[in-house]
Amino acid sequence: MFGLLFFTLFTSGGSEFLCMSSDLEMSYTFCDSTAHAFIFNLTPCSIVNTPKWKATLTWIPRSDITFLEIVFSVWYDGAEMLHWKQLLCSGTDDEYSVCEMLKGETLVEEFDIKGSRTSFPKGNYNVILQGFSDDSENNMIICLNFTMIVKQGIF
């Protein structure tokens, strides 16, 4: 039941299947048509009794990062359930390693994602993650659209 979710994203285009278990199925697409260098690893590929997931992210940004705002939206069966913005890099006293990266540098980060705080009813989820290099949200530097299908009842 517990598997490994691993995907390498180097081109845009059609949907890419990521993982499947008895309780979860995931895939992704990029929101834009620009090629990306991006790798994401998540274990386990399950939401049953998963207090936290281990994640590894590798990304080569297409531009310098002095400012980075992340917009995270979760849609459940067609209705927006969460819309969250977080300023990660402002250009002064930034604490994240992605801040002050130069175009072409490689970011490699490992982190935990806590899962026990969220209940997942059976259904279809779309998780959209956007990264902007300005506060007007005009210059998107990355955008991912994850599809998550929860196959069983509330966990």
C-alpha positions in Angstrom: 0.0 0.0 0.0 2.7 2.4 0.8 4.6 3.4 -2.3 6.9 6.0 -3.6 5.7 9.0 -5.5 8.4 10.2 -7.8 8.2 12.4 -10.9 10.5 14.2 -13.1 9.1 17.1 -15.0 11.1 18.4 -17.9 8.6 19.3 -20.5 5.1 20.7 -20.7 2.2 19.0 -22.3 -0.2 16.2 -21.4 -1.0 14.8 -18.0 1.7 12.6 -16.4 0.6 9.7 -14.1 2.5 9.9 -10.7 1.3 7.2 -8.4 -1.5 4.9 -7.5 -2.3 2.9 -4.3 -5.5 1.4 -2.9 -6.6 4.8 -1.5 -4.9 7.4 -3.7 -4.1 8.3 -7.4 -2.1 11.3 -8.5 -1.1 13.0 -11.7 0.2 16.4 -12.8 0.3 18.9 -15.6 2.1 22.2 -16.0 -0.1 25.3 -16.3 2.0 26.8 -19.0 3.6 25.6 -22.2 7.2 26.4 -21.1 9.7 23.5 -20.4 10.7 23.1 -16.8 13.5 21.3 -14.9 11.7 20.0 -11.8 11.8 16.8 -9.7 9.6 16.0 -6.8 9.6 12.9 -4.6 7.0 12.1 -2.0 6.6 9.0 0.3 4.4 7.2 0.9 1.9 7.3 -1.9 -1.0 6.9 0.5 -3.2 9.0 2.7 -4.3 6.2 5.1 -2.8 6.7 8.5 -0.1 9.0 7.2 0.8 11.6 9.8 3.5 13.1 7.5 5.0 12.7 4.1 8.7 13.0 3.3 9.3 15.2 0.3 12.3 16.1 -1.8 12.3 18.9 -4.3 14.8 19.6 -7.1 14.2 22.7 -9.2 16.3 24.8 -11.6 14.5 28.2 -11.9 14.3 29.9 -15.3 15.0 33.3 -13.8 16.8 34.9 -10.8 14.8 34.7 -7.6 14.9 37.8 -5.4 11.1 37.9 -4.8 8.9 34.8 -4.6 5.2 34.6 -3.7 3.5 31.2 -3.7 -0.2 30.8 -4.3 -1.7 27.5 -3.3 -5.3 26.6 -4.2 -7.1 23.3 -3.5 -10.3 22.5 -5.4 -12.6 19.6 -4.3 -15.2 18.2 -6.7 -15.1 21.6 -8.5 -15.4 23.9 -5.5 -12.4 25.9 -4.1 -11.7 24.7 -0.6 -8.5 26.6 0.1 -6.7 29.6 -1.3 -3.4 30.5 0.5 -0.6 32.9 -0.3 2.8 33.0 1.2 5.6 35.4 0.6 8.8 33.3 0.6 11.3 35.8 -0.6 11.1 39.6 -0.3 14.7 40.5 -1.1 15.7 41.3 2.5 16.4 39.0 5.4 15.0 35.9 3.6 15.2 32.6 5.4 14.5 30.1 2.6 17.3 28.7 0.4 15.4 29.4 -2.8 15.8 33.1 -2.1 18.6 34.9 -4.0 19.1 31.9 -6.4 20.3 32.7 -9.8 18.9 31.5 -13.1 20.2 28.0 -13.8 21.3 27.2 -10.2 19.9 23.9 -8.7 17.7 23.9 -5.6 17.6 20.6 -3.7 15.4 20.6 -0.6 14.1 17.9 1.7 11.1 18.6 4.0 8.1 17.0 5.8 4.5 17.6 4.9 2.2 17.0 7.8 -0.9 15.1 6.8 -2.7 14.4 10.0 -4.2 18.0 10.1 -6.3 17.4 7.0 -9.2 15.0 6.4 -9.6 13.9 2.8 -13.2 12.9 1.8 -13.5 10.5 -1.1 -13.5 12.5 -4.4 -11.4 14.5 -6.9 -9.0 17.2 -5.9 -7.1 19.7 -8.0 -4.1 21.4 -6.3 -2.7 24.3 -8.1 0.7 25.7 -7.1 1.8 29.0 -8.6 5.1 30.9 -8.0 5.4 34.6 -8.9 8.5 36.8 -9.1 6.5 40.0 -8.4 3.8 41.1 -6.0 1.3 41.9 -8.7 1.2 38.2 -9.7 2.0 39.1 -13.3 5.3 37.2 -13.7 4.7 33.5 -13.1 7.9 31.5 -12.8 6.3 28.1 -12.2 2.8 26.7 -12.1 1.8 23.1 -11.4 -1.7 21.5 -11.5 -1.9 18.2 -9.5 -4.9 15.9 -9.7 -5.5 13.8 -6.7 -8.2 11.1 -6.6 -9.1 9.9 -3.1 -10.7 6.5 -3.6 -12.0 5.7 -0.1 -14.0 7.5 2.7 -12.7 10.3 5.0 -9.1 9.8 6.4 
